[in-house]
Amino acid sequence: MGQVHNIRVPADTWTIAELAAEYAVTLRTIRFYEDRGLLTPERRGTVRLYHPRDRVRLGLILRGKRLGFSLDEIATIVDMYDAEPGEAGQLEYLLAQIATRRADLEQRRQDLEQTLADLAEVEARCQADLKALRNRT
């Protein structure tokens, strides 16, 4: 057990600074998630103590952000952590969100591939035109 501001910190809890360091995020980021109700630390005076539930939820939030989910979608998914595991409705919701996100990403990939092909075509024409201009002189 450590101490923060003369408050004993139990071994199975983390301070905001410890979580921020572990997940490489700012204190402000963690406070923002707390303000949104996604994290609910215990307060001892001015010290926030985060329990294993909060630590897992922070990991889920950050994973959701990396996957491109909105904060509202993440909130719904993270709230599943507290519900009975394996409930069909929750799993169906998560699968639907994954399918939607995957379809969006696939469309973006196709758009990028088309844009790259268009750029290559324009580049080739520009190079050919430049070569023709240089050969005239």
C-alpha positions in Angstrom: 0.0 0.0 0.0 1.2 3.4 -0.9 0.3 6.8 0.5 -1.0 9.9 -1.4 -1.6 13.1 0.6 -1.6 11.2 3.9 -4.3 8.8 2.6 -3.5 5.1 2.5 -4.0 3.7 -0.9 -5.1 0.0 -0.9 -3.1 -2.4 -3.1 -6.1 -3.1 -5.4 -6.6 0.6 -6.3 -4.9 3.1 -8.4 -4.5 6.9 -8.3 -5.4 9.0 -11.3 -1.7 9.6 -11.9 -1.0 5.8 -11.8 -3.8 5.1 -14.3 -2.7 8.0 -16.6 0.9 6.7 -16.6 -0.2 3.0 -17.2 -2.4 3.9 -20.2 -0.3 6.8 -21.4 -3.2 9.3 -21.2 -3.5 12.7 -19.6 -5.2 13.3 -16.2 -7.6 15.5 -18.1 -8.6 12.5 -20.3 -9.4 10.4 -17.3 -11.3 13.3 -15.7 -13.3 13.7 -18.9 -14.3 10.0 -18.9 -15.3 10.5 -15.2 -17.4 13.5 -16.1 -19.2 11.4 -18.7 -19.9 8.8 -16.1 -17.7 6.1 -17.7 -15.4 6.0 -14.7 -16.6 6.2 -11.1 -13.6 6.4 -8.7 -13.9 6.4 -5.0 -13.0 9.8 -3.4 -11.1 10.2 -0.3 -10.8 13.9 0.3 -9.3 15.3 -2.9 -7.8 11.9 -3.9 -9.5 9.7 -6.5 -9.1 6.0 -6.0 -9.8 3.8 -9.0 -10.8 0.2 -8.4 -10.2 -2.7 -10.8 -13.6 -2.0 -12.4 -12.5 1.5 -13.4 -9.1 0.2 -14.7 -10.8 -2.4 -16.9 -13.4 0.2 -18.1 -10.6 2.6 -19.0 -8.9 0.0 -21.1 -12.2 -0.8 -22.9 -12.8 2.9 -23.5 -9.4 3.4 -25.0 -9.7 0.3 -27.1 -13.1 1.5 -28.4 -11.5 4.9 -29.3 -8.7 3.1 -31.2 -11.4 1.1 -33.1 -13.2 4.4 -34.0 -16.3 4.0 -31.9 -18.1 7.2 -30.8 -18.1 7.9 -27.1 -21.8 7.1 -26.9 -21.2 3.8 -28.5 -18.3 3.1 -26.2 -20.5 4.0 -23.2 -23.1 1.4 -24.3 -20.5 -1.2 -24.8 -18.6 -0.5 -21.6 -21.8 -0.6 -19.6 -22.1 -4.2 -20.8 -19.1 -4.9 -18.5 -21.4 -4.4 -15.5 -24.3 -6.5 -16.8 -24.6 -10.3 -16.8 -22.1 -11.8 -19.1 -23.4 -13.5 -22.2 -26.7 -11.8 -22.4 -27.9 -12.2 -26.0 -29.1 -8.6 -26.5 -25.8 -7.1 -25.4 -23.8 -9.4 -27.6 -26.1 -8.8 -30.6 -25.6 -5.0 -30.0 -21.8 -5.3 -29.9 -21.8 -7.5 -33.0 -24.0 -5.0 -34.9 -21.6 -2.2 -33.9 -18.6 -4.2 -35.0 -20.3 -4.9 -38.4 -21.2 -1.3 -38.9 -17.7 -0.1 -38.0 -16.2 -2.8 -40.3 -18.4 -1.8 -43.2 -17.5 1.9 -42.7 -13.8 1.1 -42.6 -14.1 -1.1 -45.8 -15.8 1.7 -47.6 -13.0 4.1 -46.5 -10.4 1.6 -47.7 -12.2 1.4 -51.1 -12.3 5.2 -51.3 -8.6 5.5 -50.4 -7.7 2.9 -53.0 -9.7 4.8 -55.7 -8.1 8.1 -54.7 -4.7 6.5 -54.9 -5.5 5.1 -58.3 -6.8 8.5 -59.5 -3.6 10.2 -58.1 -1.4 7.7 -59.9 -3.3 8.3 -63.2 -2.9 12.1 -62.9 0.7 11.8 -61.9 1.4 9.6 -64.9 -0.2 12.1 -67.3 1.7 15.0 -65.7 5.0 13.1 -66.0 4.2 12.3 -69.7 3.2 15.9 -70.4 6.4 17.2 -68.7 8.5 14.8 -70.7 6.9 15.9 -73.9 7.5 19.5 -73.1 11.1 18.9 -72.2 11.6 16.9 -75.4 10.4 19.9 -77.5 13.1 22.2 -76.3 
